[in-house]
């Protein structure tokens, strides 16, 4: 009786575990969907009334050409950081910017935002855009592209390709990702929402790998249109996205002499035959010395005779006359059968003139001979 009761207890425990698992799965699926228009509540002093225990500080260097701009806009930087109780200082001699927390600072993440702000200012981002980093729903990403391409000329071309003619490619990327993008020197600074920063990084890295940004911009445009449809949000978009292939691939040059690898065998190669082994196989080993000498002399004489014949052939080549080219016979052109009849053409022209004037056509008479002229003169007399 004890055994079935124990089995029932185990089954109850297992069913309880399964029900817990199903509950957690349902909860996770519900957590993945965020309602539209939801925003995380602001972090206030009531969340951290005692403040921070220790002081934190960050410093960054800036190039010489940014000195004049930073000196001009530094009061605005101090005012923006003062609202979050962050102290800032500008050192023009050393060429550095420093931010540090104060006793009144209550937001522990404010110092990280201030660090990102001075980094963006050092990378030539204007203050009006860089100050947006202090908002909760805005982040930044500084992408280093200087070491991705070895050749400097190629790097400059690809960086210009990212900007586009008159900045059109960069503007399209900003509109599709809702991010501010700044290309300066060996870095690309991006500022905006987290999803947009991910797309910007992908486009920049692909451009440096010699993939034109227009392909990624095309996919972003399609994704933007698909996201508007609520039915397609939970479905896969792979069937709608374009698949680009490399059309012009440079074929790898094959070597002239191809080395074919032999099949691997664990056994060593066969030992080559020695001279005595070869003589034993042919039976020359058992011959007398006089017979061996006679054979060698015969072989030498045969070789000498072959060499003499070759030399004689080479000498005789100089006495062989070269082949003469056959003389080309002059071809007489056949007389043209269709000759122009000048008299007939004159008659046609005369007919056309008479038709235009309205006069009767005059038949052209042949030229009078000398006898005809004499008869006419006699009749007159």
BAPARO-885070 format. One record per residue: x, y, z of N, C-alpha, C in turn. Coordinates in pm, whole numbers, padded with zeros to 5 digits, always signed. Layout:
// BAPARO-885070
XYZXYZXYZ;...
END
This chain:
// BAPARO-885070
+00083-00121+00000+00000+00000+00000+00086+00125+00000;+00208+00112+00058+00293+00231+00070+00344+00275-00065;+00372+00177-00152+00433+00210-00281+00342+00293-00371;+00211+00262-00387+00128+00346-00472+00109+00485-00417;+00105+00497-00286+00090+00630-00224+00212+00716-00253;+00330+00650-00241+00455+00723-00270+00458+00767-00416;+00412+00676-00505+00407+00711-00648+00316+00828-00673;+00199+00833-00603+00106+00945-00620+00169+01076-00575;+00249+01069-00467+00316+01191-00416+00417+01245-00514;+00493+01152-00575+00594+01192-00675+00525+01255-00796;+00413+01193-00839+00342+01246-00956+00287+01385-00929;+00239+01407-00803+00189+01539-00766+00300+01643-00772;+00420+01604-00724+00534+01696-00726+00572+01733-00870;+00577+01629-00956+00613+01653-01097+00512+01744-01165;+00382+01718-01135+00279+01804-01197+00290+01947-01147;+00328+01961-01020+00348+02095-00965+00461+02168-01033;+00572+02096-01060+00686+02156-01130+00647+02199-01271;+00570+02111-01340+00528+02143-01477+00441+02267-01480;+00351+02277-01383+00262+02394-01379+00340+02521-01353;+00446+02511-01266+00531+02629-01241+00603+02672-01368;+00653+02571-01442+00725+02601-01567+00634+02673-01666;+00512+02623-01680+00417+02684-01774+00384+02827-01734;+00373+02849-01603+00344+02984-01553+00457+03080-01588;+00582+03036-01565+00697+03121-01596+00706+03151-01744;+00678+03049-01829+00682+03070-01974+00579+03173-02018;+00462+03167-01959+00356+03262-01993+00396+03401-01949;+00455+03409-01831+00496+03540-01779+00603+03603-01868;+00701+03520-01913+00809+03571-01998+00755+03622-02132;+00661+03548-02189+00602+03591-02318+00527+03722-02302;+00462+03740-02185+00391+03865-02160+00487+03981-02141;+00602+03951-02078+00700+04058-02054+00763+04108-02183;+00771+04022-02285+00837+04061-02411+00760+04171-02485;+00628+04172-02471+00547+04272-02540+00533+04397-02454;+00583+04509-02504+00576+04637-02432+00459+04716-02489;+00370+04764-02405+00256+04842-02458+00300+04971-02523;+00223+05018-02622+00257+05140-02694+00242+05262-02601;+00339+05355-02614+00333+05478-02536+00383+05465-02393;+00438+05345-02356+00489+05326-02220+00629+05386-02209;+00653+05455-02096+00784+05515-02070+00827+05481-01928;+00958+05462-01913+01012+05432-01779+01003+05557-01692;+00961+05545-01567+00951+05665-01481+01088+05727-01454;+01090+05856-01435+01214+05931-01411+01274+05893-01276;+01406+05894-01269+01478+05868-01143+01488+05999-01066;+01426+06003-00948+01420+06126-00868+01501+06111-00740;+01508+06218-00659+01581+06216-00532+01516+06121-00432;+01386+06101-00444+01317+06010-00351+01365+05865-00367;+01412+05829-00488+01464+05693-00511+01599+05672-00443;+01677+05779-00425+01809+05769-00359+01829+05894-00271;+01763+05900-00154+01770+06024-00073+01906+06048-00007;+01982+05942+00016+02111+05956+00088+02226+05994-00006;+02208+05984-00133+02314+06022-00228+02417+05912-00248;+02534+05951-00298+02641+05856-00331+02746+05853-00221;+02812+05738-00206+02911+05723-00100+03043+05790-00135;+03093+05768-00258+03224+05820-00298+03214+05903-00424;+03319+05981-00445+03324+06068-00563+03381+05992-00682;+03315+06007-00800+03361+05946-00925+03392+06056-01025;+03496+06036-01105+03534+06138-01203+03585+06072-01331;+03564+06142-01443+03612+06099-01575+03674+06218-01646;+03778+06192-01723+03845+06299-01799+03874+06249-01940;+03872+06341-02035+03902+06308-02175+03976+06424-02241;+04064+06392-02334+04141+06493-02407+04064+06535-02532;+04091+06654-02581+04028+06704-02703+04135+06765-02794;+04114+06762-02927+04214+06816-03020+04222+06968-03013;+04329+07022-03070+04356+07166-03061+04250+07248-03135;+04198+07196-03246+04102+07274-03326+03967+07288-03256;+03940+07210-03151+03813+07219-03077+03820+07317-02961;+03937+07374-02938+03958+07460-02820+03868+07584-02824;+03862+07651-02939+03784+07775-02949+03635+07748-02929;+03583+07639-02990+03440+07607-02976+03404+07570-02833;+03489+07488-02769+03461+07445-02630+03466+07562-02533;+03559+07654-02557+03570+07773-02471+03443+07858-02482;+03385+07862-02601+03266+07943-02623+03140+07881-02561;+03127+07746-02575+03003+07680-02528+03017+07617-02389;+03129+07636-02321+03147+07571-02190+03048+07620-02084;+03009+07748-02078+02906+07789-01980+02775+07712-01996;+02737+07681-02121+02616+07602-02143+02633+07458-02095;+02753+07404-02109+02782+07269-02061+02771+07264-01908;+02828+07363-01843+02823+07369-01696+02679+07381-01646;+02599+07460-01718+02459+07478-01679+02380+07347-01694;+02402+07275-01806+02331+07149-01831+02371+07042-01731;+02499+07035-01697+02546+06935-01599+02511+06976-01456;+02496+07105-01433+02460+07153-01299+02320+07108-01258;+02230+07090-01355+02095+07041-01322+02097+06900-01267;+02193+06820-01308+02207+06683-01256+02311+06674-01145;+02356+06790-01094+02453+06800-00982+02585+06731-01017;+02637+06762-01138+02767+06712-01184+02858+06833-01205;+02977+06826-01148+03076+06934-01160+03163+06909-01283;+03187+07015-01362+03268+07002-01484+03376+07110-01486;+03490+07076-01548+03602+07171-01558+03671+07153-01692;+03719+07266-01748+03788+07269-01878+03930+07318-01858;+04028+07237-01895+04169+07272-01882+04225+07296-02022;+04243+07424-02059+04292+07459-02193+04442+07436-02206;+04515+07442-02094+04661+07422-02100+04693+07275-02129;+04627+07186-02057+04649+07043-02077+04568+06990-02196;+04457+07058-02228+04369+07014-02337+04279+06900-02296;+04214+06913-02179+04130+06805-02127+04002+06860-02065;+03899+06774-02060+03772+06804-01993+03750+06701-01884;+03703+06746-01768+03683+06658-01652+03543+06677-01597;+03479+06567-01560+03349+06571-01491+03359+06484-01366;+03294+06528-01257+03298+06453-01131+03168+06475-01055;+03136+06379-00968+03013+06387-00889+03033+06482-00770;+02919+06523-00711+02919+06612-00594+02843+06544-00480;+02837+06612-00367+02762+06557-00253+02612+06556-00280;+02566+06648-00363+02423+06657-00393+02378+06557-00501;+02472+06493-00566+02438+06400-00675+02363+06280-00619;+02248+06252-00674+02167+06137-00629+02153+06030-00737;+02168+06065-00865+02155+05968-00975+02292+05908-01006;+02312+05778-00979+02446+05719-01004+02481+05711-01153;+02380+05711-01241+02407+05701-01385+02436+05836-01450;+02417+05945-01375+02438+06079-01430+02584+06102-01467;+02676+06046-01390+02819+06064-01418+02858+05995-01549;+02793+05881-01582+02822+05812-01709+02769+05890-01829;+02653+05955-01808+02599+06041-01915+02690+06161-01937;+02741+06219-01827+02833+06333-01837+02963+06292-01907;+03010+06170-01880+03131+06119-01949+03106+06109-02099;+02989+06056-02139+02955+06045-02283+02942+06184-02346;+02893+06282-02269+02878+06419-02321+03013+06479-02358;+03111+06467-02271+03244+06526-02300+03314+06448-02412;+03285+06317-02423+03342+06238-02533+03287+06286-02667;+03158+06311-02672+03095+06358-02797+03144+06498-02834;+03161+06583-02734+03213+06719-02762+03355+06713-02816;+03435+06618-02767+03573+06602-02816+03576+06549-02960;+03469+06476-03002+03464+06419-03136+03386+06508-03233;+03384+06639-03209+03329+06741-03301+03176+06738-03312;+03107+06678-03216+02960+06683-03215+02918+06816-03154;+02828+06891-03220+02786+07021-03164+02712+07004-03031;+02718+07108-02947+02659+07102-02812+02509+07078-02818;+02439+07135-02918+02293+07121-02928+02252+06973-02943;+02336+06894-03009+02307+06751-03025+02363+06670-02908;+02482+06705-02861+02548+06627-02755+02471+06635-02623;+02403+06747-02596+02331+06762-02468+02211+06668-02458;+02168+06611-02570+02056+06514-02568+02091+06385-02497;+02222+06360-02476+02265+06237-02409+02221+06234-02263;+02188+06349-02207+02144+06355-02067+02000+06304-02050;+01930+06280-02161+01795+06224-02153+01801+06073-02131;+01694+06017-02076+01692+05874-02041+01685+05783-02163;+01610+05822-02265+01587+05735-02381+01688+05756-02494;+01797+05826-02465+01899+05854-02567+02033+05795-02523;+02101+05730-02615+02235+05674-02590+02328+05716-02702;+02455+05683-02687+02554+05720-02790+02646+05602-02817;+02709+05607-02934+02803+05502-02975+02911+05568-03060;+03036+05551-03020+03150+05605-03095+03220+05486-03161;+03207+05478-03294+03260+05365-03372+03397+05402-03427;+03497+05322-03397+03634+05345-03446+03651+05273-03579;+03679+05350-03684+03691+05292-03820+03832+05306-03876;+03922+05367-03800+04057+05396-03852+04139+05272-03880;+04119+05164-03802+04201+05044-03817+04134+04934-03899;+04016+04961-03956+03943+04857-04030+03996+04839-04172;+04056+04944-04230+04111+04938-04367+04258+04978-04362;+04344+04897-04422+04488+04924-04416+04530+05038-04510;+04482+05030-04633+04521+05130-04733+04450+05263-04704;+04527+05373-04696+04470+05503-04660+04377+05557-04768;+04415+05542-04894+04330+05592-05004+04197+05517-05008;+04202+05387-04987+04080+05307-04986+03991+05345-04867;+04054+05373-04754+03979+05414-04634+03905+05546-04658;+03972+05642-04722+03911+05773-04749+03793+05757-04845;+03808+05670-04946+03698+05647-05043+03576+05586-04976;+03599+05489-04889+03487+05422-04821+03421+05514-04720;+03499+05598-04655+03441+05694-04561+03356+05797-04635;+03403+05839-04753+03326+05933-04836+03199+05867-04889;+03206+05736-04915+03088+05662-04960+02980+05660-04852;+03023+05655-04726+02928+05658-04614+02858+05792-04604;+02931+05901-04634+02872+06036-04628+02780+06058-04748;+02826+06016-04868+02745+06031-04989+02763+06167-05053;+02709+06184-05174+02718+06315-05242+02635+06421-05168;+02702+06526-05123+02641+06635-05047+02572+06585-04919;+02626+06476-04861+02574+06423-04736+02438+06356-04746;+02399+06312-04868+02265+06254-04888+02252+06117-04822;+02357+06033-04830+02352+05899-04770+02342+05907-04618;+02419+05998-04560+02418+06015-04415+02283+06068-04368;+02223+06157-04446+02093+06214-04411+01985+06106-04416;+01990+06019-04517+01893+05909-04528+01906+05813-04410;+02030+05785-04369+02056+05697-04254+02001+05758-04125;+02017+05889-04110+01966+05958-03991+01813+05953-03985;+01748+05970-04100+01601+05968-04103+01545+05830-04073;+01613+05725-04120+01563+05589-04102+01589+05535-03961;+01696+05581-03897+01733+05529-03764+01699+05624-03650;+01654+05746-03682+01624+05850-03581+01747+05882-03494;+01863+05878-03556+01989+05904-03486+02062+06020-03554;+02145+06087-03475+02236+06188-03529+02370+06121-03551;+02423+06130-03674+02549+06063-03709+02650+06169-03751;+02770+06160-03694+02878+06255-03725+03004+06177-03762;+03050+06195-03887+03173+06130-03934+03286+06230-03922;+03384+06198-03839+03496+06290-03815+03624+06210-03797;+03719+06229-03889+03850+06164-03874+03839+06013-03881;+03888+05947-03776+03890+05801-03771+03774+05743-03690;+03674+05825-03657+03560+05777-03577+03428+05823-03638;+03322+05747-03604+03184+05784-03640+03105+05791-03510;+03055+05910-03477+02978+05930-03354+02830+05926-03388;+02756+05841-03314+02611+05827-03334+02540+05856-03203;+02423+05921-03212+02347+05963-03093+02199+05942-03121;+02132+05860-03038+01990+05834-03061+01941+05716-02980;+01827+05658-03017+01774+05542-02943+01859+05417-02965;+01841+05318-02876+01927+05199-02878+01911+05119-03006;+01787+05102-03054+01765+05026-03178+01829+05091-03298;+01822+05224-03305+01883+05297-03416+02034+05289-03415;+02094+05292-03295+02241+05283-03283+02292+05148-03334;+02214+05043-03308+02252+04909-03355+02257+04906-03508;+02157+04967-03572+02152+04970-03719+02263+05056-03778;+02293+05168-03712+02400+05259-03759+02534+05187-03755;+02561+05116-03647+02688+05042-03635+02700+04937-03745;+02590+04867-03775+02593+04764-03879+02623+04826-04015;+02559+04938-04045+02580+05005-04175+02724+05053-04188;+02777+05112-04081+02915+05166-04084+03016+05053-04103;+03000+04944-04029+03094+04832-04038+03088+04765-04176;+02967+04754-04232+02954+04695-04365+03014+04784-04473;+03003+04916-04456+03062+05009-04553+03214+04998-04552;+03271+04981-04435+03416+04965-04427+03462+04829-04482;+03367+04734-04490+03399+04603-04549+03364+04598-04698;+03351+04714-04759+03326+04729-04904+03186+04682-04944;+03087+04702-04857+02946+04679-04891+02878+04815-04896;+02822+04850-05009+02767+04985-05028+02651+05009-04931;+02645+05130-04869+02538+05157-04770+02397+05159-04829;+02385+05172-04961+02252+05179-05022+02175+05049-05002;+02246+04934-04995+02179+04806-04973+02115+04801-04834;+02191+04844-04732+02137+04846-04595+02025+04949-04581;+02037+05061-04651+01932+05165-04644+01803+05111-04706;+01816+05032-04812+01698+04973-04876+01625+04878-04780;+01701+04794-04709+01641+04701-04613+01576+04776-04497;+01638+04886-04453+01581+04967-04343+01448+05030-04385;+01440+05073-04510+01314+05132-04561+01202+05028-04562;+01235+04905-04602+01134+04798-04605+01090+04763-04463;+01188+04756-04370+01155+04726-04230+01066+04834-04169;+01090+04956-04207+01010+05068-04154+00864+05055-04199;+00843+05017-04325+00707+05001-04375+00638+04879-04313;+00716+04772-04290+00658+04651-04231+00620+04671-04085;+00696+04754-04013+00666+04778-03871+00534+04853-03851;+00487+04921-03955+00360+04994-03944+00240+04900-03940;+00255+04780-03997+00146+04683-04001+00145+04604-03870;+00037+04610-03789+00036+04538-03659+00031+04387-03675;-00022+04336-03789-00030+04191-03809+00107+04129-03836;+00197+04207-03896+00330+04153-03932+00434+04169-03822;+00398+04227-03710+00497+04250-03604+00549+04120-03544;+00462+04021-03533+00501+03893-03471+00552+03792-03573;+00549+03824-03701+00591+03731-03806+00736+03758-03849;+00791+03661-03921+00927+03676-03975+00924+03760-04102;+01021+03848-04116+01026+03941-04229+01126+03898-04336;+01180+03779-04327+01284+03737-04420+01233+03728-04564;+01105+03693-04580+01050+03680-04717+01035+03815-04786;+01025+03924-04708+01009+04057-04766+01143+04127-04792;+01245+04090-04714+01374+04159-04724+01450+04114-04848;+01518+04205-04918+01594+04167-05039+01722+04093-05004;+01760+04002-05094+01884+03925-05075+01980+03964-05187;+02082+04038-05151+02180+04088-05249+02295+03989-05261;+02338+03968-05385+02451+03878-05410+02564+03955-05477;+02685+03906-05456+02803+03966-05521+02807+03920-05666;+02793+04015-05758+02791+03980-05900+02932+03975-05958;+03010+04078-05934+03144+04087-05993+03248+04045-05890;+03280+03919-05893+03383+03866-05803+03509+03836-05884;+03619+03891-05839+03746+03868-05908+03790+03724-05887;+03811+03654-05998+03850+03514-05988+03994+03504-05941;+04018+03410-05854+04152+03392-05800+04242+03331-05907;+04359+03388-05921+04453+03339-06021+04511+03205-05976;+04499+03107-06066+04551+02974-06034+04699+02965-06073;+04778+02891-05999+04919+02878-06034+04938+02794-06160;+05049+02820-06231+05078+02747-06355+05108+02600-06326;+05191+02578-06224+05227+02441-06186+05146+02401-06063;+05055+02310-06085+04971+02262-05974+05036+02139-05912;+05055+02143-05783+05114+02030-05711+05000+01944-05655;+04992+01824-05705+04888+01730-05658+04943+01653-05540;+04871+01661-05431+04914+01591-05310+04887+01440-05324;+04986+01363-05286+04970+01218-05290+04890+01170-05169;+04827+01058-05188+04750+01000-05078+04843+00956-04966;+04798+00983-04846+04880+00949-04728+04879+00798-04704;+04999+00743-04689+05013+00601-04654+05105+00589-04533;+05068+00508-04437+05154+00495-04318+05284+00420-04343;+05290+00345-04458+05408+00265-04486+05516+00349-04555;+05645+00323-04527+05752+00399-04594+05766+00355-04740;+05828+00439-04826+05845+00403-04968+05941+00286-04985;+05926+00215-05099+06011+00098-05126+06156+00141-05147;+06249+00058-05102+06392+00089-05113+06435+00078-05260;+06508+00182-05313+06549+00174-05455+06652+00064-05479;+06647+00005-05604+06738-00105-05638+06880-00054-05661;+06978-00129-05613+07119-00093-05633+07165-00144-05770;+07290-00109-05808+07345-00150-05937+07362-00301-05946;+07404-00362-05836+07422-00509-05835+07290-00581-05850;+07182-00523-05787+07048-00584-05801+07002-00581-05946;+07026-00468-06012+06988-00457-06154+07065-00556-06240;+07199-00573-06213+07281-00667-06290+07237-00811-06266;+07199-00842-06145+07150-00977-06114+07020-01006-06188;+06934-00902-06197+06806-00920-06265+06824-00945-06414;+06921-00873-06477+06944-00889-06621+07040-01004-06653;+07115-01051-06557+07210-01160-06577+07350-01114-06612;+07377-00982-06611+07510-00930-06644+07611-00957-06532;+07563-00983-06416+07652-01003-06301+07740-01127-06319;+07687-01226-06391+07758-01354-06405+07846-01358-06530;+07852-01251-06609+07937-01248-06728+08083-01222-06690;+08173-01254-06788+08316-01229-06763+08347-01081-06782;+08464-01042-06735+08505-00902-06744+08526-00861-06891;+08581-00952-06971+08607-00920-07113+08476-00897-07189;+08375-00977-07157+08244-00964-07224+08178-00831-07184;+08192-00795-07055+08134-00668-07006+08198-00548-07077;+08333-00556-07092+08404-00446-07159+08358-00433-07304;+08342-00548-07371+08301-00549-07511+08162-00484-07526;+08070-00516-07434+07935-00458-07438+07938-00307-07419;+08022-00262-07325+08033-00118-07299+08086-00046-07422;+08189-00105-07488+08246-00044-07607+08143-00035-07720;+08061-00139-07734+07956-00137-07835+07854-00026-07809;+07816-00010-07683+07720+00097-07646+07778+00234-07675;+07908+00251-07644+07973+00380-07670+07976+00409-07820;+08006+00306-07902+08013+00326-08047+07875+00364-08104;+07771+00302-08052+07633+00334-08098+07599+00480-08067;+07635+00524-07948+07609+00663-07907+07687+00761-07995;+07813+00726-08025+07895+00812-08110+07837+00823-08251;+07788+00711-08302+07728+00712-08437+07602+00802-08439;+07520+00795-08338+07399+00879-08330+07437+01027-08324;+07539+01060-08246+07584+01200-08235+07637+01252-08367;+07710+01165-08443+07764+01206-08572+07653+01235-08673;+07551+01150-08675+07440+01171-08769+07366+01303-08739;+07347+01333-08610+07279+01458-08572+07359+01580-08616;+07493+01573-08597+07579+01685-08638+07577+01703-08790;+07576+01591-08863+07574+01598-09008+07444+01661-09059;+07335+01626-08995+07204+01684-09032+07203+01836-09010;+07260+01880-08898+07266+02025-08869+07353+02098-08972;+07462+02034-09018+07549+02098-09118+07478+02106-09254;+07402+02004-09287+07333+02000-09417+07218+02099-09425;+07167+02143-09313+07056+02238-09311+07093+02370-09377;+07222+02409-09366+07268+02536-09425+07264+02533-09578;+07275+02411-09640+07276+02397-09785+07138+02376-09846;+07037+02360-09765+06900+02341-09817+06843+02478-09853;+06798+02500-09978+06745+02632-10018+06608+02658-09953;+06580+02781-09918+06449+02812-09858+06338+02806-09962;+06217+02783-09915+06102+02776-10005+06063+02915-10051;+06054+02930-10185+06019+03061-10240+05866+03074-10247;+05822+03197-10225+05678+03222-10230+05633+03228-10375;+05516+03174-10410+05469+03178-10550+05431+03319-10590;+05464+03352-10717+05435+03485-10768+05284+03502-10787;+05235+03619-10749+05092+03650-10761+05063+03696-10904;+04973+03628-10974+04935+03666-11110+04839+03783-11106;+04864+03877-11201+04778+03995-11208+04644+03958-11271;+04541+03988-11200+04407+03956-11248+04353+04073-11331;+04311+04040-11455+04256+04143-11544+04111+04162-11510;+04073+04285-11487+03935+04315-11451+03846+04300-11574;+03734+04239-11554+03637+04219-11663+03574+04352-11699;+03551+04375-11829+03490+04503-11868+03347+04513-11817;+03312+04632-11780+03177+04657-11725+03075+04648-11837;+02979+04561-11816+02877+04538-11919+02778+04654-11927;+02738+04700-11813+02636+04806-11808+02703+04943-11819;+02718+04993-11941+02775+05127-11961+02663+05229-11966;+02695+05350-11926+02595+05457-11923+02563+05504-12066;+02437+05515-12099+02392+05566-12229+02365+05716-12213;+02462+05798-12255+02454+05944-12234+02343+06005-12319;+02327+05954-12441+02225+06010-12531+02084+05990-12477;+02060+05873-12417+01927+05845-12360+01898+05936-12242;+01999+05962-12160+01982+06051-12043+01950+06193-12090;+02020+06240-12199+01995+06375-12253+01852+06388-12305;+01805+06281-12369+01668+06282-12422+01566+06292-12310;+01587+06221-12200+01497+06225-12085+01491+06363-12024;+01610+06427-12013+01617+06564-11956+01541+06661-12045;+01555+06647-12177+01487+06735-12273+01335+06720-12265;+01286+06594-12249+01143+06569-12234+01087+06634-12110;+01163+06624-12000+01118+06683-11873+01107+06834-11885;+01200+06898-11957+01198+07044-11973+01077+07087-12057;+01050+07014-12164+00937+07048-12252+00803+07031-12183;+00790+06931-12096+00666+06911-12019+00640+07028-11927;+00744+07078-11863+00730+07193-11772+00686+07319-11848;+00747+07343-11965+00718+07465-12043+00587+07453-12122;+00539+07331-12149+00415+07310-12224+00435+07300-12373;+00558+07304-12425+00591+07295-12568+00597+07150-12609;+00575+07118-12742+00584+06978-12785+00728+06929-12778;+00745+06800-12751+00881+06749-12736+00955+06750-12868;+01078+06785-12863+01163+06792-12983+01249+06670-12987;+01243+06594-13101+01325+06474-13113+01467+06515-13146;+01562+06470-13074+01701+06506-13104+01747+06436-13231;+01794+06517-13327+01838+06461-13456+01987+06439-13454;+02034+06342-13529+02179+06318-13532+02251+06431-13606;+02374+06454-13579+02448+06564-13642+02459+06543-13793;+02438+06652-13869+02439+06646-14018+02579+06623-14070;+02588+06539-14176+02719+06508-14234+02757+06616-14338;+02875+06607-14391+02926+06708-14487+02850+06702-14621;+02804+06582-14666+02729+06566-14792+02594+06633-14782;+02528+06620-14669+02396+06684-14649+02407+06835-14661;+02516+06890-14605+02537+07035-14608+02552+07085-14755;+02623+07011-14839+02643+07047-14979+02511+07048-15056;+02423+06947-15029+02292+06939-15097+02205+07060-15062;+02211+07099-14941+02131+07214-14896+02178+07343-14965;+02306+07359-14975+02361+07479-15041+02323+07488-15191;+02319+07370-15258+02282+07367-15401+02136+07404-15420;+02049+07352-15330+01904+07382-15339+01878+07531-15318;+01952+07592-15234+01938+07737-15210+01980+07817-15333;+02087+07773-15398+02138+07843-15515+02046+07828-15634;
END
